[in-house]
Amino acid sequence: MKNLEVAELLNELADYLEFSTDQKDRFKIRAYRKAALVIEGLSEDIEQVWKENRLEDLPGVGEGISKKIDEFMKTGKLKYLAELKKKTPVDMESLGKIEGIGPKTILKLYKELKVKTVADLEKAAKKGKIQKISGLGPIVEKNILKSIEFARKTSERVPLGFALSSAEEVVIALKKLKEVQKVSIAGSTRRMKETIGDIDILATSKAPEKVIEFFSKMPNVADVLAKGPTKSSVRLKEGIQVDLRVLDDNIFGAALLYFTGNKEHNILLRRIAIEKRVKLSEYGLFDSKNNRLVAGKTEEDVYKKLGMDYIEPEMREDEGEIELAQHHMLPKLIGYNEDPFA
């Protein structure tokens, strides 16, 4: 499924168009972002919709956007985006990786200070020029310098042993909270990949805001990057980012499945779900006809409803494990505390 690729393409178009002050472009920006949201949340494969000439049936996808998706599907590229990149005088890709710097801020920094690169951004921040810009201020300037330093330190993924130790410390702390019912590591850390980008942790609670508050104020937290009623992202003193999501117990398994498997594994599971006339997402497995929750409390339930055996986290890489699970032919993994020669 190319849903995420197409959504990312449309959002990228909107990002580059943020540099235009033309009122027509302001309309285009909103249109691209709306279409991106629709396609990202689509329960069927956008490639199939394209093949059946149904793109314009999707909400927010008119003739113009439909033609761009068509070109991307046929060639894997988009001429219009390439032209926008040539016209844009700044390094949007690198600047966009700095935490808290979006297209509008990048445009403002370019107009006010001629910031084109991360090096320009750092230089301006160190000289105290960013805090003088209306709408930014000293706190934004301080955070920009922190984000640049963090991006520099974490340009490479960290070893599993380092990430796993940090993740387990967070899990142990959360388990001590009376408000927490379940908690688990997810993502590439749970799949035991050799290197880790950031840590994903899921928990269930009837008082999510209390859990988020506790998580954000843990002694090992250096910075709070984002904080909402059910989600929070922090940077630990060791430098690694940890994302926590607090969920309802009845969808914990579906969310754990979604945030553990790699992208390709999850895409294939969603495709199988469509074939079985159900919809799979991080919020559960739903009947396509009446949107009734079919499974979601445990990962085992979801795999079973999709007609396959439970797949261990380490195997969720789209390397044939789904086909084996469908035919009940998965190998038994050796446990971490087991003797393989016993």
WOBELDA-V221301 format. One record per residue. N is the residue number from 1. RES is the residue in one letter. SS is DSSP state (~ for helix, > for strand, _ for the rest). OMEGA is omega in whole degrees, -180 to 180 (none if undefined). Layout:
BEGIN
N;RES;SS;OMEGA, N;RES;SS;OMEGA
END
This chain:
BEGIN
1;M;_;-178, 2;K;_;-177, 3;N;~;-178, 4;L;~;179, 5;E;~;-179, 6;V;~;178, 7;A;~;178, 8;E;~;178, 9;L;~;-179, 10;L;~;177, 11;N;~;178, 12;E;~;176, 13;L;~;180, 14;A;~;179, 15;D;~;-178, 16;Y;~;179, 17;L;~;176, 18;E;_;180, 19;F;_;-180, 20;S;_;177, 21;T;_;179, 22;D;_;-178, 23;Q;~;178, 24;K;~;179, 25;D;~;177, 26;R;~;178, 27;F;~;180, 28;K;~;-179, 29;I;~;180, 30;R;~;-179, 31;A;~;180, 32;Y;~;-179, 33;R;~;178, 34;K;~;179, 35;A;~;179, 36;A;~;179, 37;L;~;-180, 38;V;~;-176, 39;I;~;179, 40;E;~;-179, 41;G;_;-178, 42;L;_;-179, 43;S;_;178, 44;E;_;-176, 45;D;_;180, 46;I;~;179, 47;E;~;178, 48;Q;~;177, 49;V;~;179, 50;W;~;-179, 51;K;~;-179, 52;E;_;178, 53;N;_;-179, 54;R;_;-176, 55;L;~;-177, 56;E;~;174, 57;D;~;-179, 58;L;_;179, 59;P;_;177, 60;G;_;179, 61;V;_;179, 62;G;_;-177, 63;E;~;-177, 64;G;~;180, 65;I;~;178, 66;S;~;180, 67;K;~;180, 68;K;~;177, 69;I;~;179, 70;D;~;179, 71;E;~;-180, 72;F;~;180, 73;M;~;-178, 74;K;~;-171, 75;T;~;-176, 76;G;_;-179, 77;K;_;176, 78;L;_;-176, 79;K;~;-178, 80;Y;~;178, 81;L;~;179, 82;A;~;179, 83;E;~;179, 84;L;~;180, 85;K;~;179, 86;K;~;-177, 87;K;~;-176, 88;T;_;-174, 89;P;_;-178, 90;V;_;177, 91;D;_;-176, 92;M;~;-176, 93;E;~;-179, 94;S;~;180, 95;L;~;-180, 96;G;_;179, 97;K;_;178, 98;I;_;-177, 99;E;_;176, 100;G;_;180, 101;I;_;178, 102;G;_;-178, 103;P;~;-178, 104;K;~;178, 105;T;~;178, 106;I;~;179, 107;L;~;-180, 108;K;~;-180, 109;L;~;179, 110;Y;~;-179, 111;K;~;-176, 112;E;~;-171, 113;L;~;-179, 114;K;_;177, 115;V;_;-179, 116;K;_;-176, 117;T;_;177, 118;V;~;178, 119;A;~;176, 120;D;~;-178, 121;L;~;-179, 122;E;~;180, 123;K;~;-180, 124;A;~;-179, 125;A;~;-180, 126;K;~;179, 127;K;_;178, 128;G;_;-177, 129;K;_;-175, 130;I;~;-178, 131;Q;~;-179, 132;K;~;-179, 133;I;_;180, 134;S;_;178, 135;G;_;179, 136;L;_;176, 137;G;~;-175, 138;P;~;-180, 139;I;~;178, 140;V;~;180, 141;E;~;179, 142;K;~;180, 143;N;~;178, 144;I;~;179, 145;L;~;178, 146;K;~;-178, 147;S;~;178, 148;I;~;179, 149;E;~;179, 150;F;~;179, 151;A;~;180, 152;R;~;-178, 153;K;~;-174, 154;T;_;178, 155;S;_;175, 156;E;_;178, 157;R;_;-177, 158;V;>;179, 159;P;>;-180, 160;L;~;-177, 161;G;~;179, 162;F;~;-177, 163;A;~;-177, 164;L;~;179, 165;S;~;179, 166;S;~;-179, 167;A;~;-179, 168;E;~;177, 169;E;~;179, 170;V;~;-180, 171;V;~;179, 172;I;~;179, 173;A;~;-179, 174;L;~;-180, 175;K;~;-179, 176;K;_;180, 177;L;_;180, 178;K;_;-179, 179;E;_;-177, 180;V;>;177, 181;Q;>;-180, 182;K;>;176, 183;V;>;-179, 184;S;>;170, 185;I;>;177, 186;A;>;175, 187;G;~;-177, 188;S;~;176, 189;T;~;179, 190;R;~;178, 191;R;_;178, 192;M;_;176, 193;K;_;-176, 194;E;_;178, 195;T;>;-174, 196;I;>;176, 197;G;_;175, 198;D;_;-175, 199;I;>;175, 200;D;>;177, 201;I;>;178, 202;L;>;178, 203;A;>;174, 204;T;>;-180, 205;S;>;174, 206;K;_;178, 207;A;_;-174, 208;P;~;-178, 209;E;~;177, 210;K;~;179, 211;V;~;179, 212;I;~;-180, 213;E;~;179, 214;F;~;-179, 215;F;~;-177, 216;S;~;-177, 217;K;_;179, 218;M;_;-176, 219;P;_;-176, 220;N;_;-178, 221;V;>;178, 222;A;>;-179, 223;D;>;172, 224;V;>;-176, 225;L;>;179, 226;A;>;-177, 227;K;>;177, 228;G;_;-177, 229;P;_;-178, 230;T;_;-179, 231;K;>;175, 232;S;>;176, 233;S;>;179, 234;V;>;172, 235;R;>;180, 236;L;>;180, 237;K;_;177, 238;E;_;177, 239;G;_;-177, 240;I;_;-180, 241;Q;>;177, 242;V;>;178, 243;D;>;178, 244;L;>;173, 245;R;>;179, 246;V;>;-169, 247;L;>;170, 248;D;_;-177, 249;D;~;-174, 250;N;~;178, 251;I;~;-177, 252;F;~;-179, 253;G;~;180, 254;A;~;179, 255;A;~;180, 256;L;~;177, 257;L;~;-177, 258;Y;~;-175, 259;F;_;176, 260;T;_;-177, 261;G;_;176, 262;N;_;-173, 263;K;~;-176, 264;E;~;178, 265;H;~;-179, 266;N;~;179, 267;I;~;-179, 268;L;~;177, 269;L;~;179, 270;R;~;179, 271;R;~;178, 272;I;~;179, 273;A;~;179, 274;I;~;179, 275;E;~;-180, 276;K;_;178, 277;R;_;172, 278;V;>;-180, 279;K;>;-179, 280;L;>;176, 281;S;>;178, 282;E;_;-178, 283;Y;_;177, 284;G;>;175, 285;L;>;-173, 286;F;>;173, 287;D;>;-176, 288;S;_;-176, 289;K;_;-175, 290;N;_;178, 291;N;_;179, 292;R;_;178, 293;L;>;-178, 294;V;>;179, 295;A;>;-180, 296;G;_;-175, 297;K;_;178, 298;T;_;176, 299;E;~;-180, 300;E;~;180, 301;D;~;-178, 302;V;~;179, 303;Y;~;-179, 304;K;~;180, 305;K;~;178, 306;L;_;174, 307;G;_;-179, 308;M;_;176, 309;D;_;176, 310;Y;_;-180, 311;I;_;180, 312;E;_;-177, 313;P;~;-177, 314;E;~;-176, 315;M;~;-172, 316;R;_;-175, 317;E;_;-175, 318;D;_;178, 319;E;_;178, 320;G;_;-176, 321;E;~;-179, 322;I;~;178, 323;E;~;178, 324;L;~;-180, 325;A;~;179, 326;Q;~;-179, 327;H;_;178, 328;H;_;-177, 329;M;_;-180, 330;L;_;176, 331;P;_;177, 332;K;_;-180, 333;L;_;175, 334;I;_;-179, 335;G;_;-176, 336;Y;_;-180, 337;N;_;-178, 338;E;_;175, 339;D;_;-177, 340;P;_;-178, 341;F;_;-179, 342;A;_;none
END
